[in-house]
């Protein structure tokens, strides 16, 4: 029962994120262009490393999963 609730909550979160991405694309336009994201573009070469964006995603997911796990205990 606990796993089912967790998966249901995660699924609803993904649906909400998908709807935001689909119907309000400008809302997330800042993501991937934060200070600390490394972008090197030269002729015939392109390198992109979104360090700051991935740290932000990691912190957000860690907080979310900790809250969900505490709520479903």
Secondary structure by P-SEA (a helix, b strand, c coil): caaaaaaaaaaaaaaaaaaaaaccccccccccccccbbbbbcccbbbbbaaaaaaaaaaaaaaaaaaaaaaac
